[in-house]
């Protein structure tokens, strides 16, 4: 079972950029879909972006045009390039595979905190 460790978060001013990394404990070359999610206190974890094994990409409307997801199978790493950051992007960001079945039984790591503030 592959585990993920996120890194790259931090404090950035509005309009700034960050690149998040998601290091997998094993090979990701055969993982069909990998995604980024984010969560703020009191809110449900929400979808941000996903990428397939064939590098098809999809984004939440709130981040489309500003964020770019990518994957490097050789490095077993998924990235999220975040540009033109806004205060509403402030959240803990997580990397994981999509949920399957009726119940979400995914295991989540600690994530990485992104804070966009002046």
C-alpha positions as CSV (number, residue, x, y, z in Angstrom):
1,X,0.0,0.0,0.0
2,X,1.5,3.3,-1.2
3,X,1.8,6.1,1.3
4,X,2.3,9.8,0.5
5,X,4.2,12.6,2.1
6,X,3.5,16.1,1.1
7,X,5.9,19.0,1.3
8,X,6.5,22.5,0.0
9,X,3.9,24.5,1.8
10,X,4.5,27.7,3.6
11,X,3.5,31.3,4.0
12,X,3.2,33.3,0.8
13,X,1.8,36.7,-0.1
14,X,-1.2,37.0,-2.4
15,X,-0.1,36.7,-6.0
16,X,2.9,34.6,-5.0
17,X,3.7,31.0,-6.0
18,X,4.5,27.7,-4.4
19,X,5.3,24.2,-5.7
20,X,4.0,21.4,-3.6
21,X,5.6,17.9,-3.8
22,X,4.0,14.6,-3.0
23,X,6.5,11.8,-2.5
24,X,5.2,8.3,-2.7
25,X,6.6,5.4,-0.7
26,X,6.5,3.2,-3.8
27,X,6.1,3.2,-7.5
28,X,3.4,5.4,-8.9
29,X,3.8,4.3,-12.5
30,X,0.8,2.0,-12.4
31,X,-1.4,4.2,-10.3
32,X,-4.2,5.3,-12.6
33,X,-5.2,8.6,-10.9
34,X,-3.4,10.8,-8.4
35,X,-4.9,13.9,-6.9
36,X,-4.4,16.9,-4.7
37,X,-7.0,17.9,-2.1
38,X,-7.3,20.6,0.5
39,X,-9.0,21.3,3.7
40,X,-9.7,24.2,6.0
41,X,-10.8,24.1,9.6
42,X,-14.5,23.2,9.9
43,X,-14.8,22.3,6.2
44,X,-14.9,19.1,4.2
45,X,-11.8,18.1,2.4
46,X,-12.2,19.2,-1.2
47,X,-10.8,18.2,-4.6
48,X,-8.2,20.5,-6.1
49,X,-6.7,18.7,-9.1
50,X,-6.0,15.2,-10.5
51,X,-3.9,13.6,-13.1
52,X,-4.1,10.2,-14.8
53,X,-1.4,7.8,-15.8
54,X,-1.8,9.1,-19.3
55,X,-1.4,12.7,-17.9
56,X,-5.0,13.8,-18.5
57,X,-5.6,16.5,-16.0
58,X,-8.7,18.0,-14.3
59,X,-9.0,21.0,-11.9
60,X,-11.5,22.5,-9.5
61,X,-13.0,25.6,-11.0
62,X,-11.5,27.7,-8.2
63,X,-7.9,26.9,-9.2
64,X,-8.2,26.3,-13.0
65,X,-5.8,28.5,-14.8
66,X,-3.6,29.1,-11.8
67,X,-2.6,25.6,-10.6
68,X,-0.8,22.9,-12.6
69,X,-0.6,19.3,-11.5
70,X,2.1,17.0,-12.9
71,X,3.7,13.6,-12.1
72,X,7.2,12.2,-12.4
73,X,6.9,8.5,-12.4
74,X,10.7,8.0,-12.3
75,X,10.8,10.0,-9.1
76,X,7.6,8.6,-7.7
77,X,6.5,12.1,-7.1
78,X,3.4,14.3,-7.9
79,X,3.6,18.0,-8.0
80,X,1.2,20.9,-7.7
81,X,2.5,24.2,-9.1
82,X,0.5,27.0,-7.5
83,X,0.6,30.5,-9.1
84,X,-1.3,33.7,-8.5
85,X,-2.2,32.5,-5.0
86,X,-5.2,34.0,-3.2
87,X,-6.1,34.1,0.5
88,X,-8.9,31.6,-0.2
89,X,-6.3,29.1,-1.2
90,X,-5.2,28.9,2.4
91,X,-5.6,25.3,3.5
92,X,-3.8,22.1,4.3
93,X,-3.0,20.3,1.1
94,X,-3.0,16.5,0.7
95,X,-2.1,14.1,-2.0
96,X,-3.9,10.8,-2.5
97,X,-5.7,8.4,-4.8
98,X,-9.4,8.9,-5.5
99,X,-12.0,7.3,-3.2
100,X,-13.5,4.0,-4.2
101,X,-16.7,2.5,-3.0
102,X,-19.5,4.0,-0.9
103,X,-17.3,4.8,2.1
104,X,-14.1,6.9,2.1
105,X,-11.6,4.6,3.7
106,X,-8.5,6.4,2.5
107,X,-5.6,7.0,4.8
108,X,-4.4,10.6,4.9
109,X,-1.0,11.9,5.8
110,X,-0.3,15.2,7.7
111,X,-0.5,17.2,4.5
112,X,1.4,20.5,4.0
113,X,0.1,23.9,5.2
114,X,-0.3,26.7,2.7
115,X,-1.1,30.1,4.0
116,X,-1.7,33.0,1.7
117,X,-1.7,36.3,3.6
118,X,-0.3,39.8,3.6
